[in-house]
Amino acid sequence: MSAVGADTAPAMAIAATVSAPSAYERGSRHSWIAVFGGLIGAFMAILDIQITNASMKEIQGSLGATLEEGSWISTAYLVAEMIAIPLSGWLSTGLSVRRYLLWTTAAFIFASILCSISWNLESMIAFRALQGFFGGALIPLAFRLILEFLPENKRAVGMALFGVTATFAPSIGPTLGGWLTEHFSWHYLFYINVPPGLLVMAMLAYGLEKRPVVWDKLKNADLAGIVTMALGMGCLEVVLEEGNRKDWFGSDLIRNLAIIAAVNLVLFVWIQLNRKDPLVNLRLLGKRDFVLSTVAYFLLGMALFGAIYLIPLYLSQVHDYTPLEIGEVIMWMGFPQLLVLPLVPRLMQRFDGRYLAAFGFFMFALSYYMNSQMTADYAGQQMIASQVVRALGQPFILVPIGMLATAHLKPHENPSASTVLNVMRNLGGAFGIALVATLTDNLSRSHLAHVKESLPAVSAQAQDYLNQSASLLQMGGSDPYTAAAQAKALLAKTMSQQAYIQAYNDVFFIMGALLLIAVVAVLLIRKPQSQAAHDAVID
């Protein structure tokens, strides 16, 4: 009997070793800390897209840049981020997720410090590009950590937390940026990344398991895919960001970049579909549920970043709001989300995720419609209601849609899925900003021309307006000739303001209508298998 015990002891020891739970298994403390570290990192990266917008005048003044030159400070970050996202799957697999995230977070912190000490526009653009490239890796990796490190019954919680990074960060970016610049200086827009960046590194180092470098993966690089992707995505981002400012295809630069982008993106897709081990598995777009989810992600990015662009522009152009006053309005798009996000995972257990996502998109569309009825008296206080509706709808979108997009995918497809979804959201944001900027300019000119054409028909009212304005100005001390000129200038300003208000109303209505496409898209997604099986058991 002792002999049998001696023989079986090693086998029992091996069995115990195999069955012993790993400190890094799904749902463990290490896994949750890694996920939280990744989410904080993604929050920083997304926050930095918008945080400079409210302080652009101060940064331009300090660096001696014009308004058009200063736009490249944001464009450089977005272009580099767009290039980095597709590379994240390949590099994180080859280097290991732990090593790649630690290196990129450290580089992001260093690039942020370099931005704060920029001495001219060229150095700022270069350092912002570095910041965007290393920050871009943090966004899809946070999504991937949720899929790979959390058990299935906790993924809704993870997606809710990811929703904070994807929708809350851009909502409070202008507010935080304006506050830091007004109370300290624009340099603190970049200093603020250092403490949380160091915390992220500590959390990732603790939560992620050390793994060796997979040299075969790194050596077997898809160089053609990398080059065509970088040229295609980079040029496309510049076209979308700078196109409206440069009169689109009336500019040789935009026209040439558009051709380069189109050629390289077609080549990139062809290479990926014909390569055995592609940089990004685009065959996922052949799956019905995944492609519908990418359409929804694209429209979400378009609507989210379109609103963050439109509302500050309206408030500054029509009502002369300061950056801090704009931030106080925009924050209502962010903070109410925090009240709803904890409820969404529980609602996911009781209701079909497709219906929750459709409800979220409908609320988002409704908020746009509420902004399509503005008048000259419609300012920041009146916009709060629509902002709250928008904020309440966003959590119902991001949590279910992330689950629906990946419900029918295999584990090894998660890196590519994370890349494609995040690229589509960013592309949607760039496309949305380009669309609303172009529509606003074109429609305002059209409405102004219509107002001028109709002026003779209401000439009596216009003359009364001029006479009353001139009289008031004369009472204020102006001579009759100056008062008449000032009255005409006031009339021109009023006409221009009315034209812009009508244009903004049209653009808000168009964006709301486009969001109804997302409602249809999510309803066409198949019910996840686990949920369908659960419903069958209940029936």
ROMARNU-879020 format. One record per residue (C-alpha): x, y, z. Coordinates in steps of 0.2 Angstrom, whole numbers, padded with zeros to 4 digits, always signed. Example, Ala and Ser with C-alpha at 12.3 -4.5 7.8 and 13.67 -1.06 7.14 Angstrom:
<pts>
+0062-0022+0039+0068-0005+0036
</pts>
This chain:
<pts>
+0000+0000+0000+0014+0011+0004+0022+0007-0013+0006+0012-0022+0006+0028-0012+0024+0031-0017+0020+0028-0035+0005+0039-0036+0012+0054-0026+0021+0062-0041+0005+0060-0052-0005+0068-0038+0007+0082-0037+0007+0085-0056-0012+0085-0055-0013+0097-0041-0001+0109-0051-0011+0108-0066-0028+0111-0058-0021+0124-0046-0029+0141-0051-0017+0153-0058-0015+0171-0051-0017+0177-0068-0033+0167-0073-0048+0176-0079-0057+0186-0066-0043+0185-0053-0037+0200-0043-0022+0202-0055-0034+0202-0070-0045+0215-0063-0030+0226-0059-0023+0224-0076-0040+0229-0084-0042+0244-0073-0024+0249-0077-0028+0247-0096-0044+0257-0094-0035+0272-0085-0022+0272-0099-0036+0272-0113-0045+0286-0103-0029+0296-0104-0026+0293-0122-0044+0298-0127-0044+0313-0115-0029+0320-0124-0038+0321-0141-0049+0335-0134-0040+0342-0120-0030+0355-0130-0045+0361-0140-0051+0374-0128-0034+0381-0125-0028+0381-0143-0027+0401-0143-0016+0401-0128-0004+0387-0136-0004+0396-0153+0001+0412-0145+0014+0405-0134+0022+0396-0149+0019+0410-0162+0008+0400-0173-0007+0405-0184-0024+0397-0182-0022+0387-0197-0005+0381-0192-0011+0377-0174-0024+0365-0181-0009+0353-0184-0007+0351-0166-0023+0341-0165-0021+0333-0182-0003+0326-0178-0010+0317-0163-0025+0310-0172-0015+0304-0187-0002+0295-0177-0015+0287-0166-0024+0281-0181-0008+0273-0187-0004+0265-0170-0021+0256-0167-0019+0244-0182-0001+0240-0176-0006+0236-0158-0012+0218-0162+0004+0212-0170+0016+0221-0158+0007+0216-0142+0006+0197-0148+0025+0197-0153+0032+0207-0138+0018+0201-0126+0004+0212-0119+0013+0216-0103+0029+0222-0111+0021+0232-0125+0009+0241-0113+0023+0245-0101+0034+0252-0115+0020+0262-0123+0014+0269-0107+0032+0275-0102+0034+0282-0120+0017+0291-0118+0022+0299-0102+0039+0305-0109+0030+0312-0125+0018+0322-0114+0033+0330-0104+0041+0334-0121+0025+0342-0127+0025+0353-0111+0042+0360-0115+0039+0363-0134+0049+0378-0139+0040+0381-0156+0026+0374-0167+0037+0361-0176+0043+0353-0160+0025+0353-0153+0018+0345-0168+0032+0332-0168+0030+0328-0149+0011+0327-0151+0013+0315-0165+0024+0304-0153+0011+0306-0140-0003+0301-0151+0007+0286-0158+0010+0279-0141-0007+0284-0134-0015+0275-0148-0009+0258-0142-0018+0260-0126-0035+0261-0133-0038+0245-0142-0027+0235-0129-0039+0241-0115-0054+0233-0125-0044+0217-0128-0040+0216-0109-0058+0216-0106-0061+0202-0118-0047+0191-0113-0045+0194-0094-0063+0195-0088-0075+0180-0087-0090+0181-0099-0102+0185-0085-0091+0200-0080-0088+0207-0098-0103+0219-0097-0095+0227-0082-0079+0229-0091-0088+0236-0106-0097+0248-0095-0080+0254-0088-0073+0255-0106-0088+0266-0110-0082+0279-0097-0066+0280-0107-0074+0281-0124-0088+0293-0121-0084+0302-0104-0066+0306-0108-0070+0317-0124-0085+0325-0115-0074+0332-0101-0058+0335-0111-0063+0353-0116-0069+0357-0098-0053+0350-0090-0042+0358-0103-0050+0375-0101-0050+0375-0082-0031+0370-0081-0026+0383-0093-0036+0397-0084-0030+0393-0067-0012+0387-0071-0006+0387-0089-0007+0376-0105+0008+0366-0100-0002+0357-0087-0013+0349-0100+0002+0338-0103+0009+0337-0085-0007+0330-0079-0003+0314-0088+0012+0310-0077+0004+0304-0061-0009+0293-0069+0003+0286-0081+0015+0280-0067+0000+0272-0059-0005+0263-0075+0013+0256-0076+0012+0250-0059-0005+0242-0061+0000+0233-0077+0016+0227-0070+0007+0219-0056-0008+0213-0066+0000+0205-0082+0010+0190-0082+0028+0190-0089+0029+0181-0106+0044+0179-0118+0045+0188-0134+0039+0179-0149+0053+0182-0161+0044+0173-0175+0029+0184-0174+0040+0200-0175+0051+0193-0189+0036+0188-0199+0031+0206-0200+0018+0211-0214+0029+0225-0220+0019+0229-0235+0003+0229-0224+0011+0241-0212+0017+0253-0225+0001+0254-0235-0009+0255-0219+0002+0269-0212+0001+0279-0228-0017+0276-0231-0024+0279-0214-0012+0294-0211-0016+0303-0227-0035+0299-0225-0035+0307-0207-0026+0322-0214-0039+0324-0228-0053+0323-0215-0045+0335-0203-0039+0348-0214-0050+0346-0229-0063+0359-0224-0050+0372-0219-0042+0370-0236-0057+0370-0248-0057+0351-0250-0052+0346-0268-0049+0364-0272-0032+0361-0263-0018+0352-0272-0012+0345-0255-0029+0338-0251-0032+0331-0268-0015+0322-0268-0017+0315-0251-0034+0309-0255-0027+0299-0270-0012+0292-0260-0025+0287-0246-0037+0278-0259-0023+0269-0268-0014+0263-0252-0030+0258-0243-0036+0247-0258-0018+0239-0258-0019+0236-0239-0036+0228-0240-0030+0217-0254-0014+0212-0245-0024+0208-0229-0036+0197-0238-0023+0187-0247-0010+0185-0233-0010+0170-0222-0005+0179-0206-0011+0197-0209-0008+0212-0199-0027+0214-0196-0039+0200-0200-0051+0210-0212-0060+0193-0215-0070+0197-0199-0079+0210-0210-0087+0195-0219-0096+0191-0203-0114+0199-0203-0115+0203-0185-0097+0210-0184-0099+0221-0199-0116+0228-0192-0107+0232-0176-0093+0241-0185-0107+0252-0194-0114+0256-0177-0097+0260-0170-0093+0271-0185-0110+0281-0182-0106+0282-0163-0089+0290-0167-0097+0302-0179-0111+0307-0168-0100+0309-0152-0086+0319-0159-0098+0328-0171-0107+0334-0155-0091+0339-0146-0086+0349-0161-0103+0357-0165-0108+0363-0148-0092+0373-0144-0092+0380-0161-0110+0386-0160-0108+0393-0142-0092+0403-0147-0098+0409-0164-0116+0414-0160-0115+0418-0141-0096+0422-0139-0094+0410-0125-0077+0408-0117-0068+0391-0117-0072+0388-0098-0090+0393-0101-0091+0381-0116-0083+0367-0105-0097+0370-0092-0110+0366-0105-0101+0351-0113-0098+0343-0096-0117+0339-0095-0113+0327-0109-0101+0317-0098-0106+0317-0079-0124+0310-0080-0117+0295-0089-0109+0290-0072-0126+0288-0064-0132+0276-0078-0116+0266-0082-0117+0255-0066-0135+0250-0071-0132+0244-0089-0123+0228-0084-0138+0223-0074-0150+0228-0087-0140+0217-0100-0145+0202-0089-0163+0205-0091-0165+0213-0108-0159+0209-0126-0143+0219-0128-0149+0224-0146-0164+0233-0139-0153+0242-0126-0141+0248-0140-0156+0253-0151-0163+0263-0136-0146+0272-0134-0145+0277-0152-0163+0283-0152-0159+0294-0137-0143+0300-0145-0154+0304-0161-0167+0313-0150-0154+0324-0142-0148+0330-0159-0166+0333-0164-0169+0344-0148-0154+0355-0154-0162+0357-0171-0175+0369-0165-0163+0383-0159-0167+0402-0160-0156+0417-0156-0160+0415-0137-0155+0397-0137-0138+0397-0127-0129+0386-0115-0143+0385-0102-0155+0379-0115-0143+0366-0121-0142+0357-0105-0157+0346-0107-0152+0339-0124-0134+0336-0116-0142+0326-0102-0152+0316-0115-0137+0312-0125-0127+0307-0109-0141+0295-0104-0141+0287-0121-0122+0284-0123-0120+0270-0109-0134+0260-0117-0124+0260-0134-0106+0256-0129-0109+0242-0117-0121+0231-0127-0113+0235-0144-0096+0229-0138-0103+0213-0132-0113+0210-0148-0098+0213-0159-0088+0200-0151-0101+0187-0146-0099+0176-0161-0080+0178-0163-0066+0165-0158-0053+0170-0144-0039+0172-0157-0049+0185-0167-0051+0197-0152-0035+0207-0156-0041+0211-0174-0059+0214-0168-0053+0227-0155-0042+0235-0169-0056+0236-0182-0069+0243-0170-0058+0256-0162-0052+0261-0180-0070+0263-0185-0075+0273-0170-0060+0285-0173-0063+0286-0192-0081+0289-0188-0076+0304-0177-0065+0311-0190-0078+0309-0204-0091+0317-0192-0081+0332-0189-0077+0334-0207-0095+0332-0212-0102+0344-0199-0089+0357-0202-0092+0357-0221-0111+0357-0219-0111+0371-0207-0100+0382-0219-0110+0378-0234-0127+0379-0226-0123+0395-0218-0118+0403-0234-0134+0397-0242-0145+0403-0228-0136+0420-0228-0139+0422-0247-0157+0418-0245-0159+0431-0231-0151+0444-0242-0162+0439-0257-0178+0441-0246-0172+0458-0239-0181+0469-0252-0197+0460-0248-0196+0466-0230-0187+0482-0233-0199+0492-0223-0196+0481-0207-0177+0482-0211-0178+0501-0213-0187+0502-0196-0173+0491-0188-0160+0503-0195-0168+0519-0189-0172+0512-0172-0154+0506-0170-0147+0522-0177-0157+0532-0164-0151+0522-0150-0133+0524-0155-0135+0543-0157-0142+0543-0139-0127+0534-0134-0116+0548-0141-0112+0543-0159-0114+0556-0173-0128+0553-0186-0116+0547-0200-0107+0535-0188-0123+0529-0180-0130+0524-0197-0114+0514-0202-0115+0505-0185-0133+0501-0187-0130+0494-0205-0116+0483-0197-0128+0477-0183-0140+0472-0196-0127+0462-0206-0121+0454-0190-0139+0449-0185-0142+0442-0203-0126+0432-0202-0131+0426-0184-0148+0420-0191-0140+0411-0206-0128+0402-0194-0142+0397-0182-0152+0390-0197-0137+0381-0203-0134+0373-0186-0152+0368-0185-0150+0359-0201-0134+0350-0197-0141+0344-0180-0156+0337-0189-0146+0328-0202-0135+0320-0189-0150+0314-0179-0157+0306-0195-0141+0297-0198-0141+0290-0181-0157+0281-0185-0147+0270-0197-0137+0264-0181-0154+0259-0173-0158+0248-0188-0140+0241-0189-0140+0235-0171-0158+0228-0172-0152+0217-0187-0138+0209-0177-0142+0191-0172-0145+0187-0153-0129+0181-0145-0129+0162-0143-0127+0161-0124-0142+0173-0123-0152+0163-0135-0149+0147-0126-0154+0155-0110-0170+0161-0117-0173+0144-0124-0171+0136-0106-0183+0149-0099-0196+0145-0113
</pts>
